[in-house]
Each structure stands twice: as C-alpha cells, then as structure tokens.
Amino acid sequence: MAEVGRIDFDDPTPIDDEEDEETLAAIDEGIRDAEAGRTVPIEEVRRLLPKSTSSAISNPCATRKLSQTT
C-alpha cells in the first residue's frame, strides 16, 4: 500500500483546470462552516447515513431532487 503523506493546508495544491468556480466556492463554504463549528459529529453521521441511503434507494425521485439542490 502506498504511504499517505501529510496534508499541508498552508501550501495549497494548485487548482486543477477542471475545477470550476462553483465547486471551489462550495469547498470554501465547507471550510468556513467547519472553522465556525458548523459540523456534524461522526457518530451522528453514522447514525443517519444508513437511513439516508435506504430512503434514497426506495425513493429515487428524492435522490434526484437532493442532487439538484446541492
């Protein structure tokens, strides 16, 4: 298995030409949310994830609507 290197947030990776402005803005928003403490504990994510995936499988229209709003 390849060795995983440390991430240096002070020396960012150059922006890929394929990354559009909307994607970069969403990433920045997520970073700001995390820095402001607007996060969900991993235990809560684990509790909610199976419910989310099972409801998406049983209701494909809900999945389509969700992807259109994000």
Backbone as JSON, one array per atom type, in Angstrom:
{
  "sequence": "MAEVGRIDFDDPTPIDDEEDEETLAAIDEGIRDAEAGRTVPIEEVRRLLPKSTSSAISNPCATRKLSQTT",
  "N": [[0.85, -1.18, 0.0], [0.48, 2.24, -0.74], [2.29, 4.92, 0.79], [0.78, 7.35, 2.8], [0.87, 10.79, 2.58], [1.34, 13.77, 4.59], [-1.07, 16.37, 4.82], [-0.64, 19.63, 3.83], [-2.02, 22.44, 4.69], [-1.25, 25.04, 4.56], [0.21, 25.3, 2.32], [-1.23, 25.19, -0.39], [-2.46, 22.92, -2.91], [-2.02, 23.38, -6.4], [-4.72, 24.76, -8.34], [-6.77, 22.64, -10.17], [-7.36, 22.61, -13.64], [-9.82, 21.61, -14.3], [-11.5, 22.12, -12.2], [-14.28, 23.93, -11.45], [-15.55, 27.26, -10.82], [-17.83, 27.18, -9.2], [-17.59, 24.74, -7.83], [-15.22, 25.21, -6.41], [-16.09, 27.35, -4.82], [-18.0, 26.04, -3.25], [-16.37, 24.29, -1.82], [-14.83, 26.13, -0.37], [-16.89, 27.25, 1.17], [-17.59, 25.04, 2.73], [-15.24, 24.71, 4.21], [-15.23, 27.11, 5.66], [-17.59, 26.71, 7.16], [-16.81, 24.5, 8.72], [-14.68, 25.62, 10.18], [-16.15, 27.43, 11.66], [-17.44, 25.82, 13.34], [-19.73, 24.58, 12.5], [-20.55, 21.68, 12.17], [-21.17, 18.12, 11.92], [-21.14, 15.62, 14.29], [-19.22, 12.58, 13.94], [-20.45, 10.3, 14.93], [-23.15, 10.92, 14.74], [-23.39, 11.18, 11.97], [-22.86, 8.55, 11.18], [-25.09, 7.35, 12.31], [-27.19, 8.51, 10.87], [-26.59, 8.02, 8.17], [-27.17, 5.29, 7.14], [-29.99, 5.43, 7.11], [-30.42, 7.49, 5.3], [-29.33, 6.49, 2.89], [-30.9, 4.2, 2.51], [-33.47, 5.29, 2.23], [-33.08, 6.77, -0.06], [-32.66, 4.8, -1.93], [-35.13, 3.55, -1.94], [-36.68, 5.63, -2.82], [-36.1, 6.99, -5.56], [-36.66, 9.46, -6.77], [-36.42, 11.36, -4.74], [-33.69, 11.34, -4.36], [-32.84, 12.41, -6.78], [-33.94, 15.01, -6.58], [-32.51, 15.96, -4.37], [-29.86, 16.0, -5.35], [-30.11, 18.0, -7.23], [-30.43, 20.26, -5.73], [-28.09, 20.71, -4.45]],
  "CA": [[0.0, 0.0, 0.0], [1.27, 3.47, -0.83], [2.35, 5.72, 2.01], [-0.04, 8.57, 2.74], [1.6, 11.96, 3.06], [0.59, 14.75, 5.38], [-1.67, 17.47, 4.06], [-0.16, 20.93, 4.3], [-3.04, 23.4, 4.31], [-0.62, 26.34, 4.35], [0.81, 25.26, 0.99], [-2.28, 24.5, -1.14], [-2.21, 22.32, -4.21], [-2.52, 24.25, -7.48], [-6.08, 24.47, -8.78], [-6.89, 21.86, -11.39], [-8.12, 23.32, -14.67], [-11.16, 21.05, -14.38], [-12.3, 22.6, -11.08], [-14.97, 25.16, -11.82], [-15.7, 28.24, -9.74], [-18.9, 26.74, -8.3], [-17.01, 23.7, -6.98], [-14.28, 25.86, -5.49], [-16.88, 28.13, -3.85], [-18.61, 25.07, -2.32], [-15.3, 23.82, -0.95], [-14.55, 27.24, 0.55], [-18.01, 27.35, 2.11], [-17.46, 23.93, 3.67], [-14.13, 25.02, 5.11], [-15.71, 28.15, 6.58], [-18.53, 26.08, 8.08], [-16.05, 23.67, 9.67], [-13.95, 26.52, 11.07], [-17.12, 28.08, 12.53], [-18.03, 24.81, 14.21], [-20.97, 24.04, 11.95], [-20.25, 20.34, 11.73], [-21.97, 17.05, 12.49], [-20.23, 14.6, 14.84], [-19.17, 11.36, 13.15], [-21.43, 9.36, 15.46], [-24.43, 11.31, 14.16], [-23.33, 10.83, 10.55], [-23.01, 7.09, 11.09], [-26.46, 7.01, 12.66], [-28.07, 8.99, 9.83], [-26.23, 7.55, 6.83], [-27.96, 4.16, 6.64], [-31.36, 5.88, 6.84], [-30.38, 8.32, 4.11], [-29.12, 5.66, 1.71], [-32.03, 3.3, 2.28], [-34.6, 6.07, 1.71], [-32.75, 7.16, -1.43], [-32.86, 3.63, -2.78], [-36.56, 3.3, -2.07], [-37.32, 6.79, -3.43], [-35.1, 7.61, -6.43], [-37.01, 10.86, -7.06], [-35.85, 12.18, -3.67], [-32.26, 11.46, -4.64], [-32.7, 13.34, -7.89], [-34.21, 16.35, -6.07], [-31.41, 16.34, -3.5], [-28.68, 16.34, -6.14], [-30.36, 19.22, -7.96], [-30.37, 21.42, -4.83], [-26.74, 20.88, -3.9]],
  "C": [[0.89, 1.24, 0.0], [1.21, 4.24, 0.49], [1.55, 7.0, 1.81], [0.77, 9.72, 3.33], [0.72, 12.87, 3.88], [0.05, 15.83, 4.46], [-1.19, 18.78, 4.67], [-1.14, 22.0, 3.81], [-2.46, 24.8, 4.08], [0.04, 26.45, 2.98], [-0.16, 24.51, 0.07], [-1.81, 23.96, -2.48], [-2.72, 23.28, -5.28], [-3.91, 23.81, -7.93], [-6.04, 23.73, -10.11], [-7.73, 22.64, -12.39], [-9.56, 22.84, -14.76], [-12.06, 21.51, -13.23], [-12.96, 23.91, -11.47], [-15.16, 26.04, -10.59], [-16.76, 27.81, -8.73], [-18.38, 25.67, -7.33], [-16.07, 24.31, -5.96], [-15.01, 26.68, -4.43], [-17.52, 27.2, -2.81], [-17.57, 24.53, -1.34], [-14.96, 24.9, 0.08], [-15.64, 27.39, 1.59], [-17.93, 26.24, 3.17], [-16.34, 24.16, 4.67], [-14.54, 26.08, 6.13], [-16.69, 27.58, 7.61], [-17.79, 25.26, 9.14], [-15.3, 24.55, 10.67], [-14.88, 27.22, 12.06], [-17.81, 27.08, 13.46], [-19.34, 24.25, 13.72], [-20.69, 22.69, 11.31], [-21.21, 19.36, 12.39], [-21.0, 16.01, 13.02], [-20.33, 13.3, 14.05], [-20.19, 10.33, 13.64], [-22.81, 9.63, 14.87], [-24.47, 10.97, 12.67], [-23.54, 9.35, 10.37], [-24.44, 6.66, 11.38], [-27.42, 7.37, 11.51], [-27.82, 8.37, 8.46], [-27.03, 6.35, 6.36], [-29.4, 4.54, 6.32], [-31.4, 6.66, 5.53], [-30.24, 7.45, 2.86], [-30.29, 4.73, 1.45], [-33.24, 4.07, 1.76], [-34.32, 6.51, 0.28], [-32.96, 5.99, -2.38], [-34.34, 3.38, -2.99], [-37.29, 4.45, -2.75], [-36.32, 7.51, -4.33], [-35.4, 9.06, -6.79], [-36.43, 11.8, -6.0], [-34.37, 12.38, -3.9], [-32.02, 12.46, -5.76], [-32.92, 14.78, -7.42], [-33.07, 16.85, -5.21], [-30.21, 16.75, -4.32], [-28.88, 17.63, -6.93], [-30.26, 20.46, -7.06], [-28.99, 21.66, -4.29], [-25.76, 21.31, -4.95]]
}
